[in-house]
Amino acid sequence: MTASHAATAPSLAATQRRIWMLAWPIMLSNITVPLLGLADSAVLAHLPDPQHLGAVAIGAQLFTLLLWSFGFLRTH
């Protein structure tokens, strides 16, 4: 590596910072997907009929499956 190349190359800390700035929104999005089903289940758990809770649990699982199955389409 030449001296001019070393002077223009970004430092390791700067590169890691740029990667983190790109990665944190995706990480946050992936964390919030299961929370959607959890919130729905918490609200419907107060209903007297267990079929409603079961339907929401199945729906949340299908939604998560579809999101993860087609998640590769949103990458660039």
Contacts in CASP RR format, 6 or more apart in sequence:
PFRMAT RR
TARGET T0000
AUTHOR 0000-0000-0000
METHOD contacts of the structure
MODEL  1
MTASHAATAPSLAATQRRIWMLAWPIMLSNITVPLLGLADSAVLAHLPDP
QHLGAVAIGAQLFTLLLWSFGFLRTH
1 9 0 8 1.000
10 18 0 8 1.000
33 63 0 8 1.000
33 64 0 8 1.000
33 67 0 8 1.000
34 60 0 8 1.000
34 64 0 8 1.000
36 60 0 8 1.000
36 63 0 8 1.000
37 56 0 8 1.000
37 57 0 8 1.000
37 60 0 8 1.000
37 63 0 8 1.000
40 56 0 8 1.000
40 60 0 8 1.000
41 53 0 8 1.000
41 56 0 8 1.000
41 57 0 8 1.000
41 60 0 8 1.000
44 52 0 8 1.000
44 53 0 8 1.000
44 56 0 8 1.000
45 53 0 8 1.000
47 53 0 8 1.000
END
